[in-house]
Amino acid sequence: MPAHLSYQRGFRAAPDGGSDREGLRLALLKGFELTQNGLEVELPRGPQHLLAYLALHERALPRAQVAGVLWANVPDERAAGNLRSALWRLRQAGLRVLAPEGDRLSLSRRVIVDVREADRIAKCVTNPDTDVCELHLDDLPLAGELLPGWYEDWVVVERERLRQMCLHIMEILCERWAAAGHFAKAVMAGIAAVASDPLRESAHRALIRAYLAEGNHGEAMKQYQVCLRILRSELHVAPSAQMAGLITELPDITLA
């Protein structure tokens, strides 16, 4: 029997068995936002960067590594001082967001992080034994750029990883929902994937498959023409054989 997966934005069981509405939530998609009991917590730049960096790593990290990455352009002694200052500011704010382990730091399990939720959803969606029919695209933490306006190397690398992961999730949901007969949700997921990256042929293919599955051959052909124009004008390439194979399945179709 397939496992069931459910998700509701803004509510999830916390590790201690309580509700995360009573705890802390850290949002990194669309911008940094820390909330406690539903109220936003204002933090200076240093503590923000510290929490964001720890949130992007599941394991505890050595303090020297954290300081060296976050304050890479200053001497080690000053970087260590900047880390101590950031930790002091968090303590002054009365926030129990960290879980120190000797000389290592990690984010407390009490903090619910949207990026970690996205990773959890990705693992479940890519598992063919998971039932995704109860999921709804609007409720999933898939939209938005990671920490827009932050240009540190550790952010840029993670931003691209998350972008690719979210695109793959939307494509997989599009295909799995279409296969399960949830055509409206499948089409919406496909449209979202195409909108996120119009040059991504696999997103167009997923959407076309959804249209074909629900019998909307005209919509499938229109989407093919959209993809054809974009690839030709932006990349100067023709669609792949996989794309052409989808359209040639239609009766009396002549490819452009």
N, C-alpha and C positions, 0 to 999 in steps of 0.2 A: 504494500500500500504506500503511495507517495506521501512524503512529509508535507505538511501544510505550512505556508509562510504567510505571515500577516505583518503589516506595518501601518502605523498611524502617525502622521507628523505631529510632533509636540507631545507624544505620550508613549512611554515604553517602560516596562518593568525595570527598575533599577537593580544593580547587583545585590543590594541588601534586602531586596524583596519589597521595597517601597516604590513609590511613584516618582519618576524623574521630574514631575511637575513640582515636587517638593525639594528638588536638589538643584544641580547646576547643569547648564547646557552650554556647549561651546560650538558656535557656528563658524566655519572657515570658508564655506562656499558663499559667494557673493560679497564677502567681506567679513572681517573679524567682529564677532559679537559674543560676549559672555553674558549669560543671564542667570540670575538666582531667584527662585520663586517667581519666575516670569518677568522679573525686572532687570533691565540692562545694568551691567556693572561697568563703570568707566575705569579704564586702566591706561597708564602711560605706555609709551612705545616699547620700552624694555620688557616689562612683564607680558605685554601682548606677544612679542616675538618668542619669549620663553615658553609660554603656554602653547602657542601654535607649533613650535618645533617639537615639543614633547608629545603633543597630540598626534603628530604624524609618525610617531615611533611607538610601537606597542611595548617594547622592552625598556627597562631602566637603562639610562645612559650615564657614563662618567661625567662628573661636573666639569672636568677639564675639557672634554669633548664638546659639551654644550657651550661653554664659554668661548672656546676656540672657533666654533662655527658661527655663533651669533655675533661675536665681536672680532671678526677675522682680521680687521684692518688696524688693530691696536695691539700693543705688546701684551704678552700673556698675563702679566701682573695686573694690568688695567682691565683686561677682559674678565679676570677672576673677580675683580672689584665690582665691575658692572653686573656680573651675575649675582653677587651678594646683595647689591642694591635692589635688583629686581625681586629677589626672594624676600627681602625686607619689606618692600612695598606690598607684596601679596599678603604677608603676615599682618601688616598694618591695616589692610583692608578687611581682615578677618575672614579671608577666603581659604577654605580647606580644599584646595584644588591639586595639591601635590602629595606624592607618597615617597618621601626620602627613604633611601635604603643605604645607609652608610655614606659612601662617597658617590652614590648614584642618585639620579633624579628620574621620576616618572610622573605622569599625570595620574591623579587619583581615579580609581574605578567608579567613584561617585559621579564623575563628570561624563555626561553623554555628549559625544562628539559626532557631528553630522558626517564627517569624512569616514569615521570608523563605521558608522551605520551604512554608508554607501558600500564600503568594503564587505560588510556582512551580507547585504542584499546581493552583491555581485556573486559571492560564493554560493549563495542559495539558488539564484536564478540560473547559474551555469550548471547546477546539479540537475540532471534530467529526472531524478527521483523526487524533486521538490514540486509540489503543486503550486503554481503561480497564479491560478485563476482568481484568487481573492485579492490579489494586488491591484492597485490603481496607480497609474502613472503620476498623477498630480500629488499623491501622498509620498512619493519616493524622493529621497535627497539626492537627486541626480542633476538638477539644473544649477547653473551658476559657475563662474570661474573661481578657482581657488585663490583666495586672498588677492583680488585685483588691486593693482597699484604697488604690490610688493615685488621687488625684482632681485632679491637675493637668490643665489644659485640653488640653495636647498628648496626654495619655493618653486622656482621655475621647473626643476626636474619633477617634483611631485605634482605640479599643475598639469604637466603633459601626461603623466601616468593616469591621473584621475580623469582627464578629458577622454583619453582612449578607453578607459574602463567604462565610463558612463555611456559612451557611444556604443560599445559592445553590448552593454546591458539593454539599451533601448532596442537595438537590432534583434537581440535574442528574444526579448519580450514580444516584439512585433511578430516574430515567426512563431513563437510558442502560443501566443494568444490566437493567432490566425488558425493554427493547427487545431486548437481547442474550440473553434467556432466563435470566439469573442472578437468579432470582426471590427467593431467600433473601436475597442481598445487597441487592437492591433494596428489599425490605420493611424490612430493618434500617436502611437509610439513610433511608427515609421516616419510620420511627418515631423515629429520632434527630432528624430535622428538626422533627417535631411536638413532641417533648419539649423541644427547645431554645426553641421559641416556639409555644405552643399556640394563640395568636391569629392565627397566620400561615396564611391560607387556602391559599396556594399550596403549603405543606408538606402540608396535608391532601390537596389534589388530587393531588400527586405520589404519596402513599401509596395513595390510592384507585386511581389508574391502575395501580400495581404489583399491587394485589390483582386488579383486573380482568384484567390481562395473564396472570396465572397461573390465572385461572378461579375465583377465590374471591369470588363475588358476594356471599355473606353477609358476609364480612369488609369488603368495599367498602361495603355498606349500613350496617354498624355504624359504620364510620369516618365516614361521612356524618352519621349521627345524633350522633356525638360532636362533630363540627365544628358542626353545627346548634345543639346545646345551648350550646356555648362562645360562639359568636358572639352568640346571643340573650341569654345571661345576662351576658356581660362587656361586649359592645359594643352590644347592642340593635339588631343589624342581621341581615338574612337573608343566606344564602349567595349568592354571585354567580351570574349566568347560566352561567358556565363550570362551576361546581360542579354546578348542577342538570342541565346537559347531560350530565355524566358519568353521573349516576345514572339519567336517563331512558333511557339506552341499555340498561338491564337490562329483561328481560321482566317484565310484571305488577308493576311497582313504582309505588306511589302515594307521592308526596312528602309529608312531614309539613308 
